[in-house]
Amino acid sequence: MEKIILGILFSLLVHTSVMAQTFSARVNRDTIPEGETFLLTLELDGKNASTSPDFKALEKDFYIYSVSNAYQTNIVNGDVKKSQQWNLVMMPKTVGSLVVPSLTLDKLQSNPINLKVVKAGETISPQQTNDQGQNRPRFKISGKVDDNTPYVQQQITYTLTLNDTGGLQGEEPVFLASPDSPWIIKSLGAPVISSQIVNGKSIREIEFKYALFPQKSGILEVPAVRFNGYYLTKEKRTDPFGSFFNDDLFIAGFGMADVFATRNPVVLTTDPITVDVKPAAPENNGRWWLPAENVKLYAEFTPSQKEYRVGEAINRTLYLTAAGVTDTQLPEINFAPADGLKQYPEKPQSLMKVQKGKVLAVEKIATVYIPEKAGAVTLPEISVDWFNVQTKKMQTATLPAVTLNITPADTVNNPVLPSQSQDENLYVHDGGDEPSPSQPNEPKEITALEHLNDFNIYVLLLGAFALGIAFSYLLVKSNDHKAHEPHIRNYKKYIIEKAKAKDLRALRDGLLEWARKHFQNDNIATLKDIEDLVKLPEFECEIEKLTESLYARDNKDWNEKSFIKVFEKVCKKKVQRKKNDELLPKLYK
């Protein structure tokens, strides 16, 4: 009888233990805006598990950002109750109705949960109270293009807009383009941020602009754009000190709400956009295809003067600018031969910059001309054909022919001494008005001093003495002037100071002095020389901007922060010197 009673009691204990073990699932909200996260809590009551649930079933429809564990033991009237939690921060992968599937743990099954994922930005509301607005989309993303029927390689502008009512933060959006994508994508600068008040709440608008260049014709899809970010929320369970400080305490400038804030991931993705890209216009007739809004050709000479001499180098720099194309789209410029001139064109240099919402491509070609004969020499006309995307017509940018006036080279004439004539006969000055020729059969060595009387010698000595005094005076003045020149010990610091002050002329002079010391090359004379030694595209771009601003009416648009950032990068670059560095190419080989 005792054995029967003990068996019954043991069965009741086992049954009670099994009944006490439960494995449940719950979420903090069942309606989730696209791109936002929610919290899934799995709880095991009755004992602590030796393993964790298998989360693989969740990965089909959800991104799992983090998993944390929590343990709890409660003792009430001697009754011990243990529980274990797994908290998962997750984000839905798609819009619509989703199900959090049942998960298994030690032969226990959690309950499935139905969710509704609403499209981000379908309705964006500034009402962000916990009971009314937590399930409403607080973020919105959208994208649009300014031209759905562009020509191939023509720039179209893509505008990406983010609307935010929840303190959105994050990195710059990215295009989900494949490596073989038919698009070239360039950013058009920093985003523009504005805000508006709706129902007493602020809605922030962040606008990004990009230049897109389709590289083939036909029906193309503009890639979707994804934004990865987050917003911060303060939850009571993560701020154990909030009740003590009334959530208002600041320590060293940091609020407790910031220290214990929860970072909530946000992923927003635009819909793809379809465009119909037209092929090159028939008017192009097989010529180089350059679809642009504006194309210009201009040149400048160094030195700039009316006349040049035979044998002296003439430097001409040609600039080709095109708005609405990339630098890789610029055509190759061929220089026709010029009679009477040797020409040595350097390798073209190109760069891109943003101007008035358009990509501006600039190509620079420096050419050295050596005149071979005197007279009028003509540099032939240079032209570039391009397609105007605004007028839908072919146009030609032309650099007119230029005629240079070449004068003979200066000849060095040896002075004819009184003792020598063109027929090499010797002359002897006898003190009269005219010298008389000596007889060829009476050769006589005559030195220059023999033709000078005492008076002339005194005059020469007096002149030499005067020249010596004058030279000494000039030398002293030169040293005195140098002594009063400001001594620059730290050229890097000096250049940065002048850049911040936008003193561009002092900046240019400082750059030249810095380069001579930095590269140990006293032959550096121009900013172009520095470009050739640095060989850094970003620096060449900044030098171009500096040169443009130097000769502009004002320098308000010059960006000193961009220059300083690149210059500091140049200073860190290791200098590679050769024994015989040459800034100019060898013209005569």
SULKADA-V663695 format. One record per pair of residues at least 12 apart in sequence whose C-alpha atoms are under 10 Angstrom apart, sorted by sequence separation. I is the first residue (numbers start at 1). J is the second residue. If there is no record, write none. Layout:
# SULKADA-V663695
i & j
I & J
I & J
This chain:
# SULKADA-V663695
i & j
27 & 39
28 & 40
71 & 83
72 & 84
100 & 112
101 & 113
124 & 136
125 & 137
126 & 138
145 & 157
146 & 158
193 & 205
194 & 206
302 & 314
303 & 315
304 & 316
350 & 362
351 & 363
384 & 396
385 & 397
425 & 437
426 & 438
427 & 439
494 & 506
495 & 507
498 & 510
512 & 524
513 & 525
515 & 527
528 & 540
531 & 543
545 & 557
546 & 558
26 & 39
27 & 40
28 & 41
70 & 83
71 & 84
72 & 85
99 & 112
100 & 113
101 & 114
123 & 136
124 & 137
125 & 138
126 & 139
144 & 157
145 & 158
146 & 159
160 & 173
192 & 205
193 & 206
194 & 207
234 & 247
301 & 314
302 & 315
303 & 316
320 & 333
349 & 362
350 & 363
351 & 364
383 & 396
384 & 397
385 & 398
425 & 438
426 & 439
494 & 507
495 & 508
512 & 525
527 & 540
530 & 543
531 & 544
545 & 558
546 & 559
26 & 40
27 & 41
70 & 84
71 & 85
99 & 113
100 & 114
122 & 136
123 & 137
124 & 138
125 & 139
144 & 158
145 & 159
191 & 205
192 & 206
193 & 207
242 & 256
301 & 315
302 & 316
349 & 363
350 & 364
383 & 397
384 & 398
425 & 439
426 & 440
495 & 509
496 & 510
512 & 526
515 & 529
516 & 530
519 & 533
545 & 559
546 & 560
25 & 40
26 & 41
27 & 42
69 & 84
70 & 85
71 & 86
98 & 113
99 & 114
100 & 115
121 & 136
122 & 137
123 & 138
124 & 139
143 & 158
144 & 159
145 & 160
191 & 206
192 & 207
193 & 208
241 & 256
242 & 257
300 & 315
301 & 316
302 & 317
318 & 333
333 & 348
348 & 363
349 & 364
350 & 365
382 & 397
383 & 398
384 & 399
425 & 440
495 & 510
511 & 526
512 & 527
515 & 530
519 & 534
528 & 543
25 & 41
26 & 42
69 & 85
70 & 86
98 & 114
99 & 115
120 & 136
121 & 137
123 & 139
124 & 140
143 & 159
144 & 160
191 & 207
192 & 208
241 & 257
300 & 316
301 & 317
332 & 348
348 & 364
349 & 365
382 & 398
383 & 399
419 & 435
424 & 440
426 & 442
428 & 444
494 & 510
495 & 511
509 & 525
511 & 527
514 & 530
527 & 543
528 & 544
542 & 558
24 & 41
25 & 42
26 & 43
52 & 69
68 & 85
69 & 86
70 & 87
97 & 114
98 & 115
99 & 116
118 & 135
119 & 136
120 & 137
121 & 138
122 & 139
123 & 140
142 & 159
143 & 160
144 & 161
190 & 207
191 & 208
192 & 209
239 & 256
299 & 316
300 & 317
301 & 318
347 & 364
348 & 365
349 & 366
381 & 398
382 & 399
383 & 400
418 & 435
426 & 443
427 & 444
494 & 511
509 & 526
512 & 529
527 & 544
542 & 559
546 & 563
24 & 42
25 & 43
68 & 86
69 & 87
97 & 115
98 & 116
117 & 135
118 & 136
119 & 137
120 & 138
121 & 139
122 & 140
142 & 160
143 & 161
172 & 190
190 & 208
191 & 209
239 & 257
242 & 260
299 & 317
300 & 318
346 & 364
347 & 365
348 & 366
381 & 399
382 & 400
419 & 437
425 & 443
426 & 444
428 & 446
492 & 510
508 & 526
509 & 527
512 & 530
515 & 533
542 & 560
545 & 563
23 & 42
24 & 43
25 & 44
67 & 86
68 & 87
69 & 88
96 & 115
97 & 116
98 & 117
116 & 135
118 & 137
120 & 139
121 & 140
122 & 141
141 & 160
142 & 161
143 & 162
172 & 191
189 & 208
190 & 209
238 & 257
239 & 258
241 & 260
298 & 317
299 & 318
300 & 319
346 & 365
347 & 366
348 & 367
380 & 399
381 & 400
382 & 401
426 & 445
427 & 446
491 & 510
492 & 511
495 & 514
508 & 527
511 & 530
515 & 534
527 & 546
528 & 547
23 & 43
24 & 44
67 & 87
68 & 88
96 & 116
97 & 117
120 & 140
121 & 141
141 & 161
142 & 162
188 & 208
189 & 209
239 & 259
240 & 260
298 & 318
299 & 319
330 & 350
345 & 365
346 & 366
347 & 367
380 & 400
381 & 401
426 & 446
431 & 451
491 & 511
494 & 514
527 & 547
542 & 562
543 & 563
22 & 43
23 & 44
24 & 45
66 & 87
67 & 88
68 & 89
95 & 116
96 & 117
97 & 118
119 & 140
120 & 141
121 & 142
140 & 161
141 & 162
142 & 163
187 & 208
188 & 209
189 & 210
236 & 257
238 & 259
239 & 260
297 & 318
298 & 319
299 & 320
345 & 366
346 & 367
379 & 400
380 & 401
381 & 402
429 & 450
430 & 451
542 & 563
22 & 44
23 & 45
66 & 88
67 & 89
95 & 117
96 & 118
120 & 142
140 & 162
141 & 163
187 & 209
188 & 210
234 & 256
235 & 257
238 & 260
239 & 261
297 & 319
298 & 320
327 & 349
328 & 350
344 & 366
345 & 367
346 & 368
379 & 401
380 & 402
428 & 450
429 & 451
431 & 453
488 & 510
491 & 513
492 & 514
541 & 563
542 & 564
21 & 44
22 & 45
23 & 46
48 & 71
65 & 88
66 & 89
67 & 90
92 & 115
94 & 117
95 & 118
96 & 119
139 & 162
140 & 163
141 & 164
186 & 209
187 & 210
188 & 211
234 & 257
237 & 260
238 & 261
239 & 262
296 & 319
297 & 320
298 & 321
327 & 350
328 & 351
344 & 367
345 & 368
378 & 401
379 & 402
380 & 403
428 & 451
429 & 452
491 & 514
539 & 562
20 & 44
21 & 45
22 & 46
48 & 72
64 & 88
65 & 89
66 & 90
92 & 116
93 & 117
94 & 118
95 & 119
139 & 163
140 & 164
186 & 210
187 & 211
233 & 257
234 & 258
236 & 260
238 & 262
296 & 320
297 & 321
326 & 350
327 & 351
328 & 352
343 & 367
344 & 368
345 & 369
378 & 402
379 & 403
490 & 514
491 & 515
538 & 562
539 & 563
542 & 566
20 & 45
21 & 46
22 & 47
37 & 62
48 & 73
63 & 88
64 & 89
65 & 90
92 & 117
94 & 119
95 & 120
138 & 163
139 & 164
140 & 165
185 & 210
186 & 211
187 & 212
232 & 257
233 & 258
234 & 259
235 & 260
236 & 261
295 & 320
296 & 321
297 & 322
326 & 351
327 & 352
343 & 368
344 & 369
377 & 402
378 & 403
379 & 404
488 & 513
538 & 563
541 & 566
542 & 567
20 & 46
21 & 47
37 & 63
41 & 67
43 & 69
47 & 73
63 & 89
64 & 90
65 & 91
91 & 117
138 & 164
139 & 165
185 & 211
186 & 212
232 & 258
234 & 260
235 & 261
295 & 321
296 & 322
326 & 352
327 & 353
342 & 368
343 & 369
344 & 370
377 & 403
378 & 404
419 & 445
488 & 514
491 & 517
539 & 565
540 & 566
19 & 46
20 & 47
21 & 48
37 & 64
39 & 66
40 & 67
41 & 68
42 & 69
43 & 70
44 & 71
45 & 72
46 & 73
62 & 89
63 & 90
64 & 91
137 & 164
138 & 165
139 & 166
158 & 185
184 & 211
185 & 212
186 & 213
233 & 260
234 & 261
235 & 262
294 & 321
295 & 322
296 & 323
314 & 341
325 & 352
326 & 353
341 & 368
342 & 369
343 & 370
376 & 403
377 & 404
378 & 405
419 & 446
491 & 518
538 & 565
539 & 566
18 & 46
37 & 65
39 & 67
41 & 69
43 & 71
45 & 73
62 & 90
63 & 91
64 & 92
137 & 165
138 & 166
139 & 167
157 & 185
158 & 186
183 & 211
184 & 212
185 & 213
232 & 260
233 & 261
234 & 262
294 & 322
295 & 323
315 & 343
317 & 345
341 & 369
342 & 370
343 & 371
375 & 403
376 & 404
377 & 405
418 & 446
419 & 447
538 & 566
539 & 567
17 & 46
61 & 90
62 & 91
63 & 92
137 & 166
138 & 167
139 & 168
153 & 182
155 & 184
156 & 185
157 & 186
158 & 187
159 & 188
183 & 212
184 & 213
185 & 214
232 & 261
233 & 262
234 & 263
293 & 322
294 & 323
295 & 324
313 & 342
314 & 343
315 & 344
316 & 345
317 & 346
319 & 348
321 & 350
323 & 352
340 & 369
341 & 370
342 & 371
375 & 404
376 & 405
377 & 406
419 & 448
537 & 566
538 & 567
17 & 47
61 & 91
62 & 92
63 & 93
138 & 168
153 & 183
155 & 185
157 & 187
158 & 188
161 & 191
163 & 193
165 & 195
183 & 213
184 & 214
231 & 261
232 & 262
233 & 263
292 & 322
293 & 323
294 & 324
295 & 325
310 & 340
311 & 341
313 & 343
315 & 345
318 & 348
319 & 349
320 & 350
321 & 351
322 & 352
323 & 353
324 & 354
333 & 363
340 & 370
341 & 371
342 & 372
374 & 404
375 & 405
376 & 406
417 & 447
418 & 448
536 & 566
539 & 569
59 & 90
61 & 92
62 & 93
153 & 184
155 & 186
157 & 188
160 & 191
161 & 192
162 & 193
163 & 194
164 & 195
182 & 213
183 & 214
184 & 215
231 & 262
232 & 263
233 & 264
291 & 322
292 & 323
293 & 324
294 & 325
310 & 341
311 & 342
319 & 350
321 & 352
323 & 354
324 & 355
330 & 361
332 & 363
338 & 369
340 & 371
341 & 372
374 & 405
375 & 406
376 & 407
417 & 448
538 & 569
539 & 570
58 & 90
60 & 92
61 & 93
62 & 94
161 & 193
163 & 195
182 & 214
183 & 215
230 & 262
231 & 263
232 & 264
290 & 322
291 & 323
292 & 324
293 & 325
323 & 355
327 & 359
329 & 361
330 & 362
331 & 363
333 & 365
335 & 367
339 & 371
340 & 372
341 & 373
374 & 406
375 & 407
419 & 451
538 & 570
52 & 85
53 & 86
55 & 88
59 & 92
60 & 93
61 & 94
181 & 214
182 & 215
183 & 216
230 & 263
231 & 264
232 & 265
291 & 324
292 & 325
323 & 356
324 & 357
325 & 358
326 & 359
327 & 360
328 & 361
330 & 363
338 & 371
339 & 372
340 & 373
371 & 404
373 & 406
374 & 407
375 & 408
418 & 451
536 & 569
46 & 80
47 & 81
48 & 82
49 & 83
52 & 86
58 & 92
59 & 93
61 & 95
181 & 215
182 & 216
229 & 263
230 & 264
231 & 265
290 & 324
291 & 325
292 & 326
323 & 357
324 & 358
325 & 359
326 & 360
327 & 361
339 & 373
340 & 374
371 & 405
372 & 406
373 & 407
374 & 408
536 & 570
46 & 81
47 & 82
48 & 83
49 & 84
173 & 208
182 & 217
229 & 264
230 & 265
231 & 266
290 & 325
323 & 358
324 & 359
325 & 360
326 & 361
327 & 362
328 & 363
340 & 375
371 & 406
373 & 408
374 & 409
508 & 543
535 & 570
45 & 81
46 & 82
47 & 83
48 & 84
62 & 98
165 & 201
166 & 202
167 & 203
168 & 204
172 & 208
229 & 265
230 & 266
290 & 326
322 & 358
323 & 359
324 & 360
325 & 361
326 & 362
327 & 363
340 & 376
341 & 377
371 & 407
372 & 408
373 & 409
534 & 570
45 & 82
46 & 83
47 & 84
48 & 85
61 & 98
62 & 99
128 & 165
165 & 202
166 & 203
167 & 204
183 & 220
228 & 265
229 & 266
230 & 267
322 & 359
323 & 360
324 & 361
325 & 362
339 & 376
340 & 377
341 & 378
371 & 408
372 & 409
534 & 571
536 & 573
44 & 82
45 & 83
46 & 84
61 & 99
62 & 100
126 & 164
127 & 165
128 & 166
164 & 202
165 & 203
166 & 204
182 & 220
183 & 221
228 & 266
229 & 267
291 & 329
322 & 360
323 & 361
339 & 377
340 & 378
341 & 379
371 & 409
508 & 546
44 & 83
45 & 84
61 & 100
124 & 163
125 & 164
126 & 165
164 & 203
165 & 204
181 & 220
182 & 221
183 & 222
227 & 266
228 & 267
229 & 268
290 & 329
321 & 360
322 & 361
323 & 362
338 & 377
339 & 378
340 & 379
507 & 546
508 & 547
534 & 573
43 & 83
44 & 84
45 & 85
61 & 101
124 & 164
125 & 165
126 & 166
163 & 203
164 & 204
165 & 205
181 & 221
182 & 222
183 & 223
227 & 267
228 & 268
289 & 329
290 & 330
321 & 361
322 & 362
338 & 378
339 & 379
534 & 574
43 & 84
44 & 85
58 & 99
121 & 162
124 & 165
163 & 204
164 & 205
181 & 222
182 & 223
226 & 267
227 & 268
228 & 269
288 & 329
289 & 330
290 & 331
320 & 361
321 & 362
322 & 363
337 & 378
338 & 379
339 & 380
505 & 546
534 & 575
42 & 84
43 & 85
44 & 86
58 & 100
121 & 163
162 & 204
163 & 205
164 & 206
181 & 223
226 & 268
227 & 269
288 & 330
289 & 331
320 & 362
321 & 363
337 & 379
338 & 380
504 & 546
505 & 547
508 & 550
533 & 575
534 & 576
42 & 85
43 & 86
57 & 100
58 & 101
121 & 164
162 & 205
163 & 206
225 & 268
226 & 269
227 & 270
288 & 331
319 & 362
320 & 363
321 & 364
336 & 379
337 & 380
504 & 547
507 & 550
533 & 576
41 & 85
42 & 86
43 & 87
57 & 101
58 & 102
161 & 205
162 & 206
163 & 207
225 & 269
226 & 270
288 & 332
319 & 363
320 & 364
335 & 379
336 & 380
505 & 549
533 & 577
41 & 86
42 & 87
57 & 102
58 & 103
161 & 206
162 & 207
177 & 222
178 & 223
224 & 269
225 & 270
226 & 271
318 & 363
319 & 364
320 & 365
335 & 380
336 & 381
504 & 549
505 & 550
40 & 86
41 & 87
42 & 88
55 & 101
57 & 103
160 & 206
161 & 207
162 & 208
176 & 222
177 & 223
224 & 270
225 & 271
318 & 364
319 & 365
335 & 381
336 & 382
504 & 550
505 & 551
40 & 87
41 & 88
56 & 103
57 & 104
160 & 207
161 & 208
175 & 222
176 & 223
177 & 224
223 & 270
224 & 271
225 & 272
317 & 364
318 & 365
319 & 366
335 & 382
503 & 550
504 & 551
39 & 87
40 & 88
41 & 89
55 & 103
159 & 207
160 & 208
161 & 209
175 & 223
176 & 224
177 & 225
223 & 271
224 & 272
317 & 365
318 & 366
334 & 382
533 & 581
39 & 88
40 & 89
54 & 103
55 & 104
159 & 208
160 & 209
174 & 223
175 & 224
176 & 225
222 & 271
223 & 272
224 & 273
316 & 365
317 & 366
318 & 367
333 & 382
334 & 383
533 & 582
38 & 88
39 & 89
40 & 90
53 & 103
54 & 104
158 & 208
159 & 209
160 & 210
174 & 224
175 & 225
176 & 226
222 & 272
223 & 273
316 & 366
317 & 367
333 & 383
532 & 582
533 & 583
37 & 88
38 & 89
39 & 90
53 & 104
54 & 105
158 & 209
159 & 210
174 & 225
175 & 226
221 & 272
222 & 273
223 & 274
315 & 366
316 & 367
317 & 368
333 & 384
504 & 555
532 & 583
37 & 89
38 & 90
39 & 91
52 & 104
53 & 105
157 & 209
158 & 210
159 & 211
173 & 225
174 & 226
175 & 227
220 & 272
221 & 273
222 & 274
315 & 367
316 & 368
332 & 384
503 & 555
532 & 584
37 & 90
38 & 91
52 & 105
53 & 106
157 & 210
158 & 211
173 & 226
174 & 227
220 & 273
221 & 274
222 & 275
314 & 367
315 & 368
316 & 369
331 & 384
502 & 555
518 & 571
529 & 582
530 & 583
36 & 90
37 & 91
38 & 92
51 & 105
52 & 106
156 & 210
157 & 211
158 & 212
172 & 226
173 & 227
174 & 228
220 & 274
221 & 275
313 & 367
314 & 368
315 & 369
330 & 384
331 & 385
502 & 556
504 & 558
529 & 583
36 & 91
37 & 92
50 & 105
51 & 106
53 & 108
155 & 210
156 & 211
157 & 212
172 & 227
173 & 228
219 & 274
220 & 275
221 & 276
313 & 368
314 & 369
315 & 370
331 & 386
520 & 575
528 & 583
529 & 584
35 & 91
36 & 92
49 & 105
50 & 106
53 & 109
155 & 211
156 & 212
157 & 213
171 & 227
172 & 228
173 & 229
219 & 275
220 & 276
312 & 368
313 & 369
314 & 370
330 & 386
502 & 558
504 & 560
511 & 567
519 & 575
521 & 577
34 & 91
35 & 92
49 & 106
53 & 110
154 & 211
155 & 212
156 & 213
170 & 227
171 & 228
172 & 229
218 & 275
219 & 276
220 & 277
312 & 369
313 & 370
314 & 371
502 & 559
518 & 575
519 & 576
520 & 577
33 & 91
34 & 92
35 & 93
154 & 212
155 & 213
156 & 214
169 & 227
170 & 228
171 & 229
217 & 275
218 & 276
219 & 277
311 & 369
312 & 370
313 & 371
502 & 560
519 & 577
523 & 581
524 & 582
525 & 583
32 & 91
33 & 92
34 & 93
35 & 94
153 & 212
154 & 213
155 & 214
169 & 228
170 & 229
171 & 230
217 & 276
218 & 277
219 & 278
311 & 370
312 & 371
499 & 558
500 & 559
501 & 560
521 & 580
523 & 582
524 & 583
23 & 83
25 & 85
27 & 87
32 & 92
34 & 94
35 & 95
40 & 100
153 & 213
154 & 214
169 & 229
170 & 230
217 & 277
218 & 278
310 & 370
311 & 371
312 & 372
499 & 559
500 & 560
521 & 581
523 & 583
20 & 81
21 & 82
22 & 83
23 & 84
24 & 85
25 & 86
26 & 87
27 & 88
34 & 95
42 & 103
44 & 105
152 & 213
153 & 214
154 & 215
168 & 229
169 & 230
170 & 231
214 & 275
216 & 277
217 & 278
218 & 279
309 & 370
310 & 371
311 & 372
499 & 560
500 & 561
520 & 581
521 & 582
523 & 584
21 & 83
23 & 85
25 & 87
27 & 89
33 & 95
34 & 96
151 & 213
152 & 214
153 & 215
168 & 230
169 & 231
215 & 277
216 & 278
217 & 279
308 & 370
309 & 371
310 & 372
311 & 373
498 & 560
499 & 561
519 & 581
521 & 583
32 & 95
150 & 213
151 & 214
152 & 215
153 & 216
167 & 230
168 & 231
169 & 232
214 & 277
216 & 279
217 & 280
308 & 371
309 & 372
310 & 373
311 & 374
497 & 560
500 & 563
32 & 96
44 & 108
139 & 203
141 & 205
143 & 207
145 & 209
150 & 214
151 & 215
152 & 216
153 & 217
158 & 222
166 & 230
167 & 231
168 & 232
214 & 278
215 & 279
216 & 280
309 & 373
310 & 374
318 & 382
320 & 384
322 & 386
496 & 560
499 & 563
500 & 564
31 & 96
138 & 203
139 & 204
140 & 205
141 & 206
142 & 207
143 & 208
144 & 209
145 & 210
151 & 216
152 & 217
160 & 225
162 & 227
166 & 231
167 & 232
293 & 358
295 & 360
299 & 364
301 & 366
309 & 374
310 & 375
324 & 389
496 & 561
499 & 564
31 & 97
44 & 110
139 & 205
141 & 207
143 & 209
145 & 211
151 & 217
152 & 218
166 & 232
167 & 233
294 & 360
295 & 361
296 & 362
297 & 363
299 & 365
300 & 366
301 & 367
302 & 368
308 & 374
309 & 375
340 & 406
43 & 110
145 & 212
150 & 217
151 & 218
166 & 233
292 & 359
293 & 360
295 & 362
299 & 366
301 & 368
308 & 375
496 & 563
497 & 564
30 & 98
42 & 110
292 & 360
307 & 375
496 & 564
42 & 111
149 & 218
307 & 376
495 & 564
496 & 565
149 & 219
126 & 197
127 & 198
496 & 567
126 & 198
127 & 199
148 & 220
492 & 564
495 & 567
496 & 568
27 & 100
40 & 113
125 & 198
126 & 199
127 & 200
128 & 201
26 & 100
125 & 199
126 & 200
127 & 201
25 & 100
126 & 201
127 & 202
492 & 567
25 & 101
125 & 201
126 & 202
492 & 568
25 & 102
126 & 203
145 & 222
320 & 397
24 & 102
25 & 103
125 & 203
144 & 222
24 & 103
124 & 203
143 & 222
320 & 399
492 & 571
23 & 103
23 & 104
36 & 117
143 & 224
318 & 399
23 & 105
34 & 116
35 & 117
142 & 224
143 & 225
23 & 106
30 & 113
31 & 114
32 & 115
33 & 116
34 & 117
35 & 118
142 & 225
23 & 107
24 & 108
25 & 109
26 & 110
30 & 114
31 & 115
32 & 116
33 & 117
34 & 118
35 & 119
36 & 120
141 & 225
298 & 382
23 & 108
24 & 109
25 & 110
26 & 111
30 & 115
31 & 116
32 & 117
33 & 118
34 & 119
35 & 120
141 & 226
297 & 382
22 & 108
23 & 109
24 & 110
25 & 111
26 & 112
27 & 113
29 & 115
30 & 116
31 & 117
32 & 118
33 & 119
34 & 120
141 & 227
297 & 383
21 & 108
22 & 109
23 & 110
24 & 111
25 & 112
26 & 113
27 & 114
29 & 116
30 & 117
31 & 118
32 & 119
33 & 120
34 & 121
296 & 383
297 & 384
22 & 110
23 & 111
24 & 112
25 & 113
27 & 115
32 & 120
33 & 121
34 & 122
296 & 384
33 & 122
295 & 384
33 & 123
295 & 385
33 & 124
295 & 386
294 & 386
295 & 387
176 & 269
293 & 386
294 & 387
295 & 388
175 & 269
176 & 270
290 & 384
291 & 385
292 & 386
293 & 387
294 & 388
312 & 406
170 & 265
173 & 268
174 & 269
175 & 270
290 & 385
291 & 386
292 & 387
293 & 388
294 & 389
310 & 405
311 & 406
168 & 264
169 & 265
170 & 266
173 & 269
176 & 272
288 & 384
289 & 385
290 & 386
291 & 387
292 & 388
293 & 389
294 & 390
308 & 404
309 & 405
310 & 406
311 & 407
168 & 265
169 & 266
170 & 267
287 & 384
288 & 385
289 & 386
290 & 387
291 & 388
292 & 389
293 & 390
307 & 404
308 & 405
309 & 406
310 & 407
311 & 408
312 & 409
168 & 266
287 & 385
288 & 386
289 & 387
290 & 388
291 & 389
292 & 390
293 & 391
306 & 404
307 & 405
308 & 406
309 & 407
310 & 408
311 & 409
36 & 135
287 & 386
288 & 387
290 & 389
291 & 390
293 & 392
297 & 396
298 & 397
305 & 404
306 & 405
307 & 406
308 & 407
309 & 408
310 & 409
311 & 410
295 & 395
296 & 396
297 & 397
298 & 398
299 & 399
305 & 405
306 & 406
307 & 407
308 & 408
309 & 409
310 & 410
33 & 134
36 & 137
284 & 385
291 & 392
294 & 395
295 & 396
296 & 397
297 & 398
298 & 399
308 & 409
309 & 410
32 & 134
33 & 135
34 & 136
35 & 137
36 & 138
284 & 386
291 & 393
295 & 397
296 & 398
297 & 399
298 & 400
31 & 134
32 & 135
33 & 136
34 & 137
36 & 139
284 & 387
291 & 394
294 & 397
295 & 398
296 & 399
297 & 400
31 & 135
32 & 136
33 & 137
34 & 138
35 & 139
283 & 387
290 & 394
29 & 134
30 & 135
31 & 136
32 & 137
33 & 138
34 & 139
35 & 140
289 & 394
29 & 135
31 & 137
33 & 139
34 & 140
162 & 268
281 & 387
33 & 140
280 & 387
281 & 389
161 & 270
283 & 392
284 & 393
160 & 270
283 & 393
284 & 394
213 & 324
281 & 392
283 & 394
284 & 395
212 & 324
213 & 325
281 & 393
282 & 394
211 & 324
212 & 325
213 & 326
281 & 394
211 & 325
211 & 326
154 & 277
152 & 276
153 & 277
154 & 278
148 & 273
149 & 274
150 & 275
151 & 276
152 & 277
153 & 278
142 & 268
143 & 269
144 & 270
148 & 274
149 & 275
150 & 276
151 & 277
152 & 278
153 & 279
154 & 280
139 & 266
141 & 268
142 & 269
143 & 270
144 & 271
148 & 275
149 & 276
150 & 277
151 & 278
152 & 279
153 & 280
139 & 267
140 & 268
141 & 269
142 & 270
143 & 271
144 & 272
145 & 273
147 & 275
148 & 276
149 & 277
150 & 278
151 & 279
152 & 280
139 & 268
140 & 269
141 & 270
142 & 271
143 & 272
144 & 273
145 & 274
147 & 276
148 & 277
149 & 278
150 & 279
151 & 280
152 & 281
140 & 270
141 & 271
143 & 273
145 & 275
147 & 277
151 & 281
153 & 289
154 & 290
155 & 291
152 & 289
153 & 290
154 & 291
155 & 292
152 & 290
153 & 291
154 & 292
155 & 293
152 & 291
153 & 292
154 & 293
151 & 291
186 & 326
150 & 291
184 & 326
211 & 354
211 & 357
120 & 267
121 & 268
210 & 357
211 & 358
212 & 359
120 & 268
209 & 357
210 & 358
211 & 359
119 & 268
120 & 269
210 & 359
120 & 270
189 & 353
188 & 353
189 & 354
188 & 354
189 & 355
157 & 324
187 & 354
188 & 355
155 & 323
156 & 324
186 & 354
188 & 356
189 & 357
155 & 324
188 & 357
154 & 324
155 & 325
187 & 357
188 & 358
153 & 324
154 & 325
155 & 326
188 & 359
153 & 325
154 & 326
187 & 359
153 & 326
186 & 359
90 & 264
91 & 265
93 & 267
89 & 264
90 & 265
91 & 266
92 & 267
89 & 265
91 & 267
153 & 329
362 & 541
351 & 537
350 & 537
351 & 538
349 & 537
353 & 541
351 & 540
352 & 541
350 & 540
351 & 541
349 & 540
350 & 541
35 & 227
353 & 545
35 & 228
36 & 229
37 & 230
351 & 544
35 & 229
36 & 230
35 & 230
36 & 231
65 & 264
65 & 265
157 & 357
157 & 358
156 & 358
155 & 358
155 & 359
368 & 584
368 & 585
370 & 587
369 & 587
368 & 587
38 & 264
37 & 264
38 & 265
36 & 264
37 & 265
36 & 265
37 & 266
35 & 265
36 & 266
37 & 267
35 & 266
36 & 267
34 & 266
35 & 267
36 & 268
33 & 266
34 & 267
35 & 268
154 & 387
34 & 268
35 & 269
155 & 389
34 & 269
154 & 389
151 & 389
150 & 389
346 & 585
344 & 585
344 & 586
344 & 587
343 & 587
344 & 588
342 & 587
313 & 587
